[in-house]
């Protein structure tokens, strides 16, 4: 406890250093994780939102019940993705969750959801760490909050090369990791399988034949990219 003198007209103030640390943490929640400053509602970690892979043990079997109930829809991120999809006639939504994107698409756009748990009767159910994405006759792939749970990003991207347009998000290694090490943010969500920097992620996208034409920050360490086959 520190005793800090104030103006003569005011009583002394007792200042708790631990409380100050909590204040800093709370202040961090008011930094909009979308690239601007202002109030931001703290959103849940992707692990509570949708899914894409296996349990913590890389050798463990898939636990689809873990992803059977989703409490959040990530409307904002899906809206960003919709902007970059443009006038596509068909899109595969990999890690579709509650299929928020489907509701945002114009009538007539052919939509296919892919997830580790069935979201409706049309969902292609697949564990992307155990199986390869099949050949699909679609223009675009929407891949949001998925690759964090993938064991081998290059193997995953091999199958994304079949699409002409890719809208893709990823939580990059960087400032969030620094803040986590400082104890300001909680630890990396359970289940994440890889940690690439922003530069490494961009290199991954380009290495698989895509040319990025748009980039946008979604949250503190999460970016969204739109890329076309080059």
C-alpha positions as CSV (number, residue, x, y, z in Angstrom):
1,X,0.0,0.0,0.0
2,X,1.4,3.4,-1.0
3,X,0.3,6.7,0.7
4,X,0.3,9.4,-1.9
5,X,0.1,13.1,-0.9
6,X,-2.6,15.1,-2.8
7,X,-3.5,18.8,-2.9
8,X,-3.5,20.4,0.5
9,X,-7.2,20.7,0.5
10,X,-7.7,17.0,-0.2
11,X,-7.2,14.1,2.3
12,X,-4.3,11.7,1.6
13,X,-5.1,8.8,-0.8
14,X,-4.2,5.2,-0.2
15,X,-3.2,3.6,-3.5
16,X,-3.2,-0.2,-3.9
17,X,-0.6,-1.3,-6.5
18,X,-2.5,-4.5,-7.2
19,X,-5.6,-2.5,-7.9
20,X,-3.7,-0.3,-10.3
21,X,-2.8,-3.4,-12.2
22,X,-6.4,-4.4,-12.5
23,X,-7.2,-0.9,-13.7
24,X,-4.7,-1.3,-16.4
25,X,-6.3,-4.6,-17.4
26,X,-9.7,-3.0,-17.5
27,X,-8.4,-0.1,-19.5
28,X,-7.1,-2.6,-22.1
29,X,-10.6,-3.8,-22.6
30,X,-11.5,-0.3,-23.8
31,X,-9.0,-0.4,-26.6
32,X,-11.0,-1.4,-29.6
33,X,-9.5,-4.5,-31.1
34,X,-10.6,-3.5,-34.5
35,X,-8.0,-0.8,-35.2
36,X,-9.6,2.2,-33.6
37,X,-9.9,3.6,-30.1
38,X,-13.1,3.7,-28.1
39,X,-15.3,1.3,-26.2
40,X,-15.2,-2.3,-27.1
41,X,-17.3,-5.2,-25.7
42,X,-14.9,-8.0,-25.0
43,X,-15.7,-10.9,-27.2
44,X,-15.2,-14.6,-26.2
45,X,-12.2,-16.5,-27.3
46,X,-12.6,-18.4,-30.5
47,X,-12.6,-21.7,-28.6
48,X,-16.0,-20.9,-27.3
49,X,-17.3,-19.9,-30.7
50,X,-16.7,-22.4,-33.3
51,X,-14.3,-25.1,-34.1
52,X,-12.1,-26.9,-36.0
53,X,-10.1,-29.7,-34.5
54,X,-9.2,-32.1,-31.8
55,X,-8.7,-32.0,-28.1
56,X,-5.5,-30.7,-26.4
57,X,-3.6,-33.9,-27.0
58,X,-2.7,-34.1,-30.8
59,X,-3.2,-37.8,-30.6
60,X,-6.6,-37.6,-29.0
61,X,-9.8,-38.4,-30.9
62,X,-12.1,-35.6,-32.0
63,X,-14.7,-34.5,-29.4
64,X,-17.5,-33.1,-31.5
65,X,-19.8,-32.7,-28.4
66,X,-17.4,-29.9,-27.3
67,X,-18.6,-27.9,-30.3
68,X,-22.2,-29.0,-30.4
69,X,-23.4,-25.9,-28.6
70,X,-22.2,-22.4,-29.7
71,X,-23.0,-19.3,-27.7
72,X,-21.7,-16.6,-30.0
73,X,-22.1,-15.9,-33.6
74,X,-19.3,-13.4,-34.4
75,X,-21.6,-11.3,-36.5
76,X,-19.1,-8.5,-36.9
77,X,-16.3,-10.7,-38.3
78,X,-18.7,-12.5,-40.6
79,X,-20.0,-9.1,-41.9
80,X,-16.4,-8.1,-42.7
81,X,-15.9,-11.4,-44.6
82,X,-19.1,-10.8,-46.5
83,X,-17.8,-7.5,-47.8
84,X,-14.7,-9.2,-49.3
85,X,-16.7,-12.0,-50.9
86,X,-18.2,-9.6,-53.4
87,X,-20.4,-11.1,-56.1
88,X,-19.3,-14.7,-55.8
89,X,-21.9,-17.2,-56.9
90,X,-20.9,-19.9,-54.4
91,X,-19.0,-20.1,-51.1
92,X,-17.8,-22.8,-48.7
93,X,-17.9,-21.7,-45.1
94,X,-15.2,-23.8,-43.3
95,X,-15.8,-23.8,-39.6
96,X,-19.3,-22.5,-40.2
97,X,-20.5,-22.5,-36.6
98,X,-24.0,-21.0,-36.5
99,X,-23.8,-20.2,-40.2
100,X,-23.9,-16.4,-39.7
101,X,-22.4,-15.9,-43.1
102,X,-25.3,-17.8,-44.8
103,X,-27.8,-15.2,-43.6
104,X,-25.7,-12.3,-44.9
105,X,-25.3,-13.7,-48.5
106,X,-27.7,-12.5,-51.2
107,X,-30.4,-14.8,-52.4
108,X,-29.1,-17.2,-55.0
109,X,-25.6,-17.6,-53.7
110,X,-24.8,-21.3,-53.3
111,X,-23.6,-22.0,-49.7
112,X,-22.0,-25.0,-48.1
113,X,-21.2,-25.2,-44.4
114,X,-18.3,-27.3,-43.2
115,X,-17.6,-28.0,-39.5
116,X,-16.6,-30.6,-37.0
117,X,-20.2,-30.9,-35.7
118,X,-23.4,-30.9,-37.8
119,X,-25.0,-27.4,-37.9
120,X,-27.9,-28.5,-40.1
121,X,-28.8,-31.4,-42.3
122,X,-26.5,-30.1,-45.1
123,X,-23.3,-29.6,-43.1
124,X,-20.2,-31.5,-44.3
125,X,-18.9,-32.9,-41.0
126,X,-15.1,-33.3,-41.0
127,X,-12.1,-33.1,-38.7
128,X,-9.6,-31.1,-40.6
129,X,-6.7,-32.6,-38.6
130,X,-7.7,-36.2,-39.5
131,X,-9.1,-35.7,-43.0
132,X,-8.4,-33.6,-46.0
133,X,-11.0,-31.2,-47.3
134,X,-12.6,-32.9,-50.4
135,X,-12.7,-31.4,-53.9
136,X,-15.5,-28.9,-54.0
137,X,-16.9,-27.0,-56.9
138,X,-17.2,-23.6,-55.3
139,X,-15.8,-20.1,-56.1
140,X,-14.7,-19.0,-52.7
141,X,-13.8,-20.3,-49.2
142,X,-14.6,-18.4,-46.0
143,X,-12.2,-19.6,-43.3
144,X,-12.7,-17.7,-40.0
145,X,-11.1,-18.7,-36.7
146,X,-10.1,-22.1,-38.0
147,X,-6.4,-22.3,-38.6
148,X,-5.5,-21.8,-34.9
149,X,-6.7,-25.3,-34.4
150,X,-4.9,-26.9,-37.3
151,X,-1.9,-29.1,-36.7
152,X,-0.2,-28.5,-40.1
153,X,-1.2,-25.1,-41.8
154,X,0.6,-26.0,-45.0
155,X,-1.3,-29.3,-45.4
156,X,-4.5,-27.4,-44.7
157,X,-3.7,-24.7,-47.3
158,X,-2.9,-27.3,-49.9
159,X,-6.7,-28.0,-50.1
160,X,-7.6,-24.3,-50.1
161,X,-5.7,-23.9,-53.4
162,X,-8.8,-25.2,-55.2
163,X,-10.7,-22.0,-54.6
164,X,-10.3,-18.8,-56.6
165,X,-11.1,-16.5,-53.7
166,X,-10.1,-16.9,-50.0
167,X,-11.4,-14.9,-47.0
168,X,-9.3,-15.9,-44.0
169,X,-8.7,-14.9,-40.4
170,X,-6.0,-15.8,-38.0
171,X,-4.8,-14.7,-34.5
172,X,-1.2,-13.9,-35.1
173,X,1.7,-14.2,-32.6
174,X,2.6,-10.7,-31.4
175,X,1.4,-8.1,-28.9
176,X,-1.2,-10.5,-27.5
177,X,1.5,-12.9,-26.5
178,X,3.5,-10.1,-24.9
179,X,0.5,-9.0,-22.9
180,X,-0.2,-12.6,-21.9
181,X,3.3,-13.1,-20.6
182,X,2.8,-9.9,-18.6
183,X,-0.3,-11.3,-17.1
184,X,-2.6,-8.6,-18.6
185,X,-4.4,-11.0,-20.8
186,X,-5.3,-14.6,-20.0
187,X,-3.4,-17.5,-21.6
188,X,-3.7,-18.7,-25.1
189,X,-7.1,-20.5,-25.6
190,X,-6.9,-24.2,-25.0
191,X,-6.7,-26.1,-28.2
192,X,-4.7,-23.7,-30.4
193,X,-2.2,-25.8,-32.3
194,X,0.1,-23.2,-34.0
195,X,1.4,-19.7,-33.4
196,X,2.5,-17.8,-36.6
197,X,3.5,-14.2,-36.7
198,X,1.7,-11.9,-39.1
199,X,4.6,-12.0,-41.6
200,X,4.6,-15.8,-41.4
201,X,0.9,-16.0,-42.0
202,X,1.1,-13.7,-45.0
203,X,4.0,-15.8,-46.4
204,X,1.8,-18.9,-45.9
205,X,-1.1,-17.4,-47.9
206,X,1.2,-16.3,-50.7
207,X,3.2,-19.5,-50.8
208,X,0.0,-21.3,-51.7
209,X,-0.7,-19.2,-54.8
210,X,-2.9,-16.4,-53.4
211,X,-2.4,-12.7,-53.8
212,X,-3.7,-10.6,-50.9
213,X,-5.9,-7.6,-52.0
214,X,-7.3,-6.6,-48.6
215,X,-6.3,-6.8,-45.0
216,X,-8.2,-5.7,-41.9
217,X,-7.7,-6.0,-38.1
218,X,-10.5,-7.8,-36.4
219,X,-9.2,-7.8,-32.8
220,X,-6.0,-7.2,-30.9
221,X,-4.0,-10.0,-32.7
222,X,-6.6,-11.2,-35.2
223,X,-6.4,-10.2,-38.8
224,X,-8.7,-10.9,-41.7
225,X,-7.3,-11.2,-45.3
226,X,-9.0,-11.5,-48.7
227,X,-6.9,-13.0,-51.4
228,X,-7.4,-14.3,-55.0
229,X,-5.6,-17.0,-56.8
230,X,-2.7,-15.5,-58.6
